[in-house]
Amino acid sequence: MSRDPRKLRVYQLADELAIEVYRISDRLPQTERYGLQSQMRRAAVSSAVNIVEGCARRREGEYLQFINIATGFAAETQNLLALTGLQGLTGAFGQRGLGFWAEAP
């Protein structure tokens, strides 16, 4: 069963999240290049990529497994964004409405 991930709202949100994480992480201090910046980017991209990979799987169980993995990466991204806020790293440019991801159904 082939699914088109572009038609899924969750994929659209994951894609938006990855783009926004790249914008935010560009503004992190140079000292975070190999720390938070790298980890945030990998987690955000992995969320969207796992949705795409799941959609390419034929069996429902495999599809659900990849959606579950994508959810985990989204939670990791959310935690890392919160961590940057707690460290005061996002204060200078603000955290532009990323709460939508946490509240998405």
CYANA upper distance limits for C-alpha pairs under 8 A (distance plus 0.5 A):
  1 MET  CA     56 ALA  CA      8.43
  1 MET  CA     57 ARG  CA      7.79
  1 MET  CA     58 ARG  CA      5.33
  1 MET  CA     59 ARG  CA      7.63
  2 SER  CA     55 CYS  CA      6.94
  2 SER  CA     56 ALA  CA      6.41
  2 SER  CA     57 ARG  CA      7.70
  2 SER  CA     58 ARG  CA      7.10
  3 ARG  CA     55 CYS  CA      5.49
  3 ARG  CA     56 ALA  CA      7.09
  4 ASP  CA      8 LEU  CA      7.88
  4 ASP  CA     55 CYS  CA      7.14
  5 PRO  CA     11 TYR  CA      6.55
  5 PRO  CA     51 ILE  CA      7.39
  5 PRO  CA     52 VAL  CA      6.19
  5 PRO  CA     55 CYS  CA      6.63
  6 ARG  CA     11 TYR  CA      6.88
  6 ARG  CA     12 GLN  CA      7.10
  7 LYS  CA     11 TYR  CA      8.22
  7 LYS  CA     12 GLN  CA      8.36
  8 LEU  CA     12 GLN  CA      7.01
  9 ARG  CA     13 LEU  CA      6.72
 10 VAL  CA     14 ALA  CA      6.62
 10 VAL  CA    104 ALA  CA      8.44
 11 TYR  CA     15 ASP  CA      6.54
 11 TYR  CA     48 ALA  CA      6.52
 11 TYR  CA     51 ILE  CA      6.93
 11 TYR  CA     52 VAL  CA      8.26
 12 GLN  CA     16 GLU  CA      6.70
 13 LEU  CA     17 LEU  CA      6.53
 13 LEU  CA    101 TRP  CA      7.40
 14 ALA  CA     18 ALA  CA      6.73
 14 ALA  CA     44 ALA  CA      7.75
 14 ALA  CA     45 VAL  CA      8.42
 14 ALA  CA     47 SER  CA      6.78
 14 ALA  CA     48 ALA  CA      5.53
 14 ALA  CA     74 ALA  CA      8.15
 14 ALA  CA    101 TRP  CA      8.50
 15 ASP  CA     19 ILE  CA      6.89
 15 ASP  CA     45 VAL  CA      8.16
 15 ASP  CA     48 ALA  CA      6.26
 16 GLU  CA     20 GLU  CA      6.65
 17 LEU  CA     21 VAL  CA      6.50
 17 LEU  CA     44 ALA  CA      7.08
 17 LEU  CA     98 LEU  CA      8.09
 17 LEU  CA    101 TRP  CA      7.97
 18 ALA  CA     22 TYR  CA      6.81
 18 ALA  CA     41 ARG  CA      7.47
 18 ALA  CA     44 ALA  CA      5.30
 18 ALA  CA     45 VAL  CA      5.99
 18 ALA  CA     48 ALA  CA      8.07
 19 ILE  CA     23 ARG  CA      7.01
 20 GLU  CA     24 ILE  CA      6.69
 21 VAL  CA     25 SER  CA      6.32
 21 VAL  CA     40 MET  CA      7.38
 21 VAL  CA     41 ARG  CA      6.88
 21 VAL  CA     44 ALA  CA      7.45
 22 TYR  CA     26 ASP  CA      6.58
 22 TYR  CA     41 ARG  CA      6.87
 23 ARG  CA     27 ARG  CA      7.56
 24 ILE  CA     28 LEU  CA      7.49
 24 ILE  CA     90 THR  CA      8.16
 24 ILE  CA     95 GLN  CA      8.42
 25 SER  CA     36 LEU  CA      8.45
 25 SER  CA     37 GLN  CA      5.68
 25 SER  CA     40 MET  CA      8.01
 25 SER  CA     41 ARG  CA      8.10
 26 ASP  CA     37 GLN  CA      8.14
 28 LEU  CA     32 GLU  CA      6.89
 28 LEU  CA     33 ARG  CA      8.02
 28 LEU  CA     37 GLN  CA      7.51
 28 LEU  CA     89 LEU  CA      6.96
 28 LEU  CA     90 THR  CA      8.04
 29 PRO  CA     33 ARG  CA      7.72
 29 PRO  CA     89 LEU  CA      8.24
 31 THR  CA     35 GLY  CA      8.25
 32 GLU  CA     36 LEU  CA      5.93
 32 GLU  CA     37 GLN  CA      6.24
 32 GLU  CA     38 SER  CA      8.48
 33 ARG  CA     37 GLN  CA      5.60
 33 ARG  CA     38 SER  CA      6.69
 34 TYR  CA     38 SER  CA      5.86
 34 TYR  CA     39 GLN  CA      8.28
 35 GLY  CA     39 GLN  CA      6.74
 36 LEU  CA     40 MET  CA      6.29
 36 LEU  CA     80 LEU  CA      7.62
 36 LEU  CA     84 THR  CA      8.31
 37 GLN  CA     41 ARG  CA      6.71
 38 SER  CA     42 ARG  CA      6.71
 39 GLN  CA     43 ALA  CA      6.61
 40 MET  CA     44 ALA  CA      6.61
 40 MET  CA     77 THR  CA      6.21
 40 MET  CA     80 LEU  CA      6.72
 40 MET  CA     81 LEU  CA      8.00
 41 ARG  CA     45 VAL  CA      6.56
 42 ARG  CA     46 SER  CA      6.39
 43 ALA  CA     47 SER  CA      6.81
 43 ALA  CA     73 PHE  CA      5.68
 43 ALA  CA     74 ALA  CA      7.41
 43 ALA  CA     76 GLU  CA      6.96
 43 ALA  CA     77 THR  CA      6.07
 44 ALA  CA     48 ALA  CA      7.43
 44 ALA  CA     73 PHE  CA      7.09
 44 ALA  CA     74 ALA  CA      6.84
 44 ALA  CA     77 THR  CA      6.22
 45 VAL  CA     49 VAL  CA      6.61
 46 SER  CA     50 ASN  CA      6.38
 46 SER  CA     70 ALA  CA      7.30
 46 SER  CA     73 PHE  CA      6.85
 47 SER  CA     51 ILE  CA      7.09
 47 SER  CA     69 ILE  CA      7.95
 47 SER  CA     70 ALA  CA      4.68
 47 SER  CA     71 THR  CA      7.22
 47 SER  CA     72 GLY  CA      8.17
 47 SER  CA     73 PHE  CA      5.57
 47 SER  CA     74 ALA  CA      6.14
 48 ALA  CA     52 VAL  CA      7.01
 48 ALA  CA     70 ALA  CA      7.29
 49 VAL  CA     53 GLU  CA      6.65
 49 VAL  CA     70 ALA  CA      8.27
 50 ASN  CA     54 GLY  CA      6.41
 50 ASN  CA     66 PHE  CA      5.99
 50 ASN  CA     67 ILE  CA      7.16
 50 ASN  CA     69 ILE  CA      7.27
 50 ASN  CA     70 ALA  CA      5.78
 51 ILE  CA     55 CYS  CA      6.71
 51 ILE  CA     66 PHE  CA      6.75
 51 ILE  CA     67 ILE  CA      6.10
 51 ILE  CA     70 ALA  CA      6.59
 52 VAL  CA     56 ALA  CA      7.00
 53 GLU  CA     57 ARG  CA      7.21
 53 GLU  CA     63 TYR  CA      8.49
 53 GLU  CA     66 PHE  CA      7.45
 54 GLY  CA     62 GLU  CA      7.10
 54 GLY  CA     63 TYR  CA      4.80
 54 GLY  CA     64 LEU  CA      7.57
 54 GLY  CA     65 GLN  CA      7.90
 54 GLY  CA     66 PHE  CA      5.29
 54 GLY  CA     67 ILE  CA      6.83
 55 CYS  CA     63 TYR  CA      6.54
 56 ALA  CA     63 TYR  CA      8.27
 57 ARG  CA     62 GLU  CA      6.69
 57 ARG  CA     63 TYR  CA      6.22
 58 ARG  CA     62 GLU  CA      7.91
 58 ARG  CA     63 TYR  CA      7.87
 59 ARG  CA     63 TYR  CA      6.84
 60 GLU  CA     64 LEU  CA      6.67
 61 GLY  CA     65 GLN  CA      6.65
 62 GLU  CA     66 PHE  CA      6.87
 63 TYR  CA     67 ILE  CA      6.82
 64 LEU  CA     68 ASN  CA      6.56
 65 GLN  CA     69 ILE  CA      6.79
 66 PHE  CA     70 ALA  CA      6.59
 67 ILE  CA     71 THR  CA      6.73
 68 ASN  CA     72 GLY  CA      6.96
 69 ILE  CA     73 PHE  CA      6.95
 70 ALA  CA     74 ALA  CA      6.70
 71 THR  CA     75 ALA  CA      6.75
 72 GLY  CA     76 GLU  CA      6.73
 73 PHE  CA     77 THR  CA      6.64
 74 ALA  CA     78 GLN  CA      6.68
 75 ALA  CA     79 ASN  CA      6.69
 75 ALA  CA    102 ALA  CA      8.49
 76 GLU  CA     80 LEU  CA      6.72
 77 THR  CA     81 LEU  CA      6.65
 78 GLN  CA     82 ALA  CA      6.71
 78 GLN  CA    102 ALA  CA      7.80
 79 ASN  CA     83 LEU  CA      6.64
 80 LEU  CA     84 THR  CA      6.81
 81 LEU  CA     85 GLY  CA      6.94
 82 ALA  CA     86 LEU  CA      6.72
 83 LEU  CA     87 GLN  CA      6.69
 84 THR  CA     88 GLY  CA      6.75
 84 THR  CA     89 LEU  CA      5.59
 84 THR  CA     90 THR  CA      6.47
 85 GLY  CA     89 LEU  CA      6.26
 85 GLY  CA     90 THR  CA      5.72
 85 GLY  CA     91 GLY  CA      7.23
 85 GLY  CA     95 GLN  CA      8.43
 90 THR  CA     94 GLY  CA      6.01
 90 THR  CA     95 GLN  CA      6.76
 91 GLY  CA     95 GLN  CA      7.99
 98 LEU  CA    102 ALA  CA      8.21
 99 GLY  CA    103 GLU  CA      7.00
100 PHE  CA    104 ALA  CA      6.47
